[in-house]
Amino acid sequence: MSLGVRHPLLSIAPGKLRPTQMTVGRAEVSDKRSEWEKLGKKKRKDLLAQHCFPGVLGPKNQVFIVDHHHLGLALYEEGVKEVPVMIQRDFSWLELPVFWHTMEFNRWAHPYDQHGQRQTYDAIPKTLKDMADDPFRTLAARVRLAGGYSKDATPYSEFLWADFFRRNMKLKNGNVTPKVLQDALLMAHAHDTAYLPGWSGQIQ
């Protein structure tokens, strides 16, 4: 299959997808695997059809996904053979350093590690399975699901929330306990987080 613009919708093995971020919340990946395992054949097919991976064609015609990293890793670990990828842009003709600068300029790359520290582009994993676990990313996701803040179109918005919680909370052994979630929800509605995307607290 040609990877040119005439074929924007591709079927790619999850193991061949290139990530554009360094971390995931492993607990989220586990949750998605559990959800997948409960589905029958038809519902699995429907889920894949409804979750087309947005991607960018990079150097050497490699496919870099810009969303759905957790789902992609979950499907890889579940042994799914192929996932649908919709190519957003073709940057395959760029040299690798220019490619990554362009990706970050478009807010399609997030070179920050599990400690919230910026790294070089070379440190971004080559495969989904090599992404590191960031438990604060899991906490941020669970706070949103619990109504702590609204889903926002801002790229990497949950990473911004994760960094806030990282600065203000401790996770013993990386565990998001009910008490931790309760404390995080209180923080999420406080004025200190009003600058974060999706904030849903009240201005006093």
C-alpha positions as CSV (number, residue, x, y, z in Angstrom):
1,M,0.0,0.0,0.0
2,S,1.2,3.5,-0.9
3,L,1.5,5.9,2.1
4,G,0.9,9.0,-0.1
5,V,-1.9,11.5,0.4
6,R,-4.1,9.4,-1.9
7,H,-4.5,6.9,0.9
8,P,-5.1,8.9,4.1
9,L,-6.8,6.0,5.9
10,L,-4.3,3.2,6.7
11,S,-4.4,0.0,8.6
12,I,-1.3,-0.3,10.8
13,A,-0.1,-2.8,13.3
14,P,-0.1,-1.2,16.8
15,G,3.5,-2.3,17.2
16,K,4.6,-0.2,14.3
17,L,3.0,3.0,15.5
18,R,5.4,5.7,16.7
19,P,4.3,7.6,19.8
20,T,4.6,11.4,20.1
21,Q,4.7,11.4,23.9
22,M,6.9,9.7,26.5
23,T,4.4,8.5,29.0
24,V,1.1,6.9,29.7
25,G,-0.9,6.0,32.8
26,R,-0.5,2.3,33.0
27,A,-3.6,1.9,35.1
28,E,-5.5,3.5,32.2
29,V,-4.0,1.0,29.8
30,S,-5.1,-1.8,32.1
31,D,-8.6,-0.4,32.3
32,K,-8.8,-0.3,28.5
33,R,-7.6,-3.8,28.2
34,S,-10.3,-5.0,30.6
35,E,-12.9,-3.2,28.6
36,W,-11.7,-4.8,25.4
37,E,-11.7,-8.3,26.9
38,K,-15.4,-7.9,27.7
39,L,-16.4,-7.1,24.2
40,G,-17.6,-9.6,21.6
41,K,-16.2,-9.7,18.0
42,K,-18.7,-7.3,16.6
43,K,-18.4,-4.7,19.4
44,R,-14.6,-4.9,19.0
45,K,-14.9,-4.1,15.3
46,D,-17.3,-1.2,16.1
47,L,-14.9,0.2,18.7
48,L,-12.0,0.2,16.2
49,A,-14.2,1.9,13.6
50,Q,-15.2,4.6,16.1
51,H,-11.6,5.2,17.3
52,C,-9.6,6.0,14.2
53,F,-6.1,7.0,15.3
54,P,-5.0,10.4,14.1
55,G,-1.5,10.2,12.6
56,V,1.2,12.1,10.9
57,L,3.5,10.6,8.2
58,G,7.1,11.1,9.3
59,P,10.6,10.4,8.0
60,K,11.0,7.0,6.3
61,N,7.2,6.9,6.0
62,Q,6.8,6.0,9.6
63,V,3.4,6.7,11.1
64,F,3.4,8.8,14.3
65,I,0.1,8.9,16.2
66,V,-0.9,12.2,17.9
67,D,-3.7,10.7,20.1
68,H,-5.1,7.5,21.6
69,H,-1.7,6.3,23.0
70,H,-3.4,4.5,25.9
71,L,-5.8,2.7,23.6
72,G,-3.0,1.9,21.1
73,L,-0.8,0.3,23.8
74,A,-3.8,-1.6,25.2
75,L,-4.6,-3.0,21.8
76,Y,-1.0,-3.9,21.2
77,E,-0.9,-5.8,24.5
78,E,-4.1,-7.6,23.5
79,G,-2.6,-8.8,20.3
80,V,-4.7,-6.8,17.9
81,K,-3.2,-7.1,14.4
82,E,-4.2,-3.7,12.9
83,V,-5.8,-0.4,13.8
84,P,-7.2,2.3,11.5
85,V,-5.1,5.5,11.2
86,M,-6.2,8.7,9.5
87,I,-3.2,10.6,8.2
88,Q,-3.5,14.3,9.2
89,R,-0.4,15.6,7.5
90,D,2.5,14.2,5.4
91,F,5.8,15.4,6.8
92,S,7.7,12.4,5.4
93,W,10.0,14.6,3.4
94,L,11.4,16.5,6.4
95,E,14.7,15.7,8.1
96,L,14.1,14.2,11.6
97,P,15.1,17.3,13.7
98,V,12.9,19.5,11.5
99,F,10.1,17.0,11.8
100,W,10.1,17.1,15.6
101,H,10.3,20.8,15.7
102,T,7.4,21.0,13.3
103,M,5.4,18.5,15.3
104,E,5.9,20.4,18.6
105,F,5.1,23.7,16.9
106,N,1.8,22.1,15.9
107,R,1.3,20.8,19.4
108,W,1.6,17.2,18.2
109,A,4.5,16.2,20.3
110,H,5.1,16.2,24.1
111,P,8.7,15.5,25.0
112,Y,8.3,15.4,28.8
113,D,9.1,12.4,31.0
114,Q,7.3,10.8,33.9
115,H,8.7,13.4,36.2
116,G,7.4,16.3,34.1
117,Q,10.9,17.1,32.9
118,R,11.5,18.1,29.3
119,Q,13.8,15.8,27.4
120,T,15.3,15.7,23.9
121,Y,13.3,14.5,21.0
122,D,15.6,11.4,20.8
123,A,14.2,10.3,24.2
124,I,10.7,9.9,22.8
125,P,10.2,6.1,22.6
126,K,10.2,4.4,19.3
127,T,7.3,2.1,20.1
128,L,4.2,2.4,22.3
129,K,5.4,-0.5,24.5
130,D,8.4,1.5,25.6
131,M,6.5,4.5,27.0
132,A,7.0,5.0,30.7
133,D,4.3,4.9,33.4
134,D,3.2,8.2,34.9
135,P,0.8,7.6,37.8
136,F,-0.1,11.3,38.0
137,R,-1.4,11.0,34.4
138,T,-3.7,8.2,35.7
139,L,-4.7,10.5,38.6
140,A,-5.5,13.3,36.2
141,A,-7.7,11.1,34.0
142,R,-9.6,9.7,37.0
143,V,-10.2,13.2,38.3
144,R,-11.7,14.2,35.0
145,L,-13.9,11.1,34.9
146,A,-15.1,11.9,38.4
147,G,-16.2,15.4,37.3
148,G,-13.1,17.3,38.6
149,Y,-12.8,19.2,35.3
150,S,-14.2,19.1,31.8
151,K,-12.7,17.4,28.8
152,D,-10.9,20.1,26.8
153,A,-9.7,20.4,23.3
154,T,-6.4,21.8,24.5
155,P,-3.6,19.4,23.4
156,Y,-2.1,17.5,26.3
157,S,-4.5,19.1,28.8
158,E,-4.4,16.1,31.1
159,F,-0.6,16.3,31.2
160,L,-1.0,19.9,32.6
161,W,-3.3,18.6,35.3
162,A,-0.9,15.7,36.0
163,D,1.9,18.2,36.5
164,F,-0.2,20.2,38.9
165,F,-0.9,17.1,41.0
166,R,2.7,16.1,40.8
167,R,3.7,19.4,42.4
168,N,1.1,19.3,45.1
169,M,0.5,15.6,46.0
170,K,2.3,12.4,46.8
171,L,1.4,9.0,45.5
172,K,2.6,6.2,47.7
173,N,3.9,3.5,45.4
174,G,2.2,5.3,42.6
175,N,-1.3,4.2,43.7
176,V,-4.4,6.3,43.1
177,T,-6.4,5.4,46.2
178,P,-9.9,6.6,46.9
179,K,-8.5,9.1,49.5
180,V,-6.0,10.4,46.9
181,L,-8.8,10.8,44.4
182,Q,-11.0,12.7,46.9
183,D,-8.2,15.1,47.8
184,A,-7.4,15.7,44.1
185,L,-11.1,16.4,43.4
186,L,-11.1,19.1,46.0
187,M,-7.9,20.6,44.5
188,A,-9.4,20.5,41.0
189,H,-12.3,22.8,42.0
190,A,-10.1,25.2,44.0
191,H,-9.0,28.6,42.6
192,D,-5.4,27.3,42.4
193,T,-6.3,25.3,39.4
194,A,-8.3,27.9,37.6
195,Y,-5.6,28.4,35.0
196,L,-5.8,24.8,33.8
197,P,-7.9,23.7,30.8
198,G,-11.4,22.5,31.6
199,W,-11.4,24.0,35.1
200,S,-15.0,23.8,36.4
201,G,-14.7,25.4,39.8
202,Q,-16.3,28.6,41.0
203,I,-14.7,32.0,41.3
204,Q,-15.2,33.3,44.8
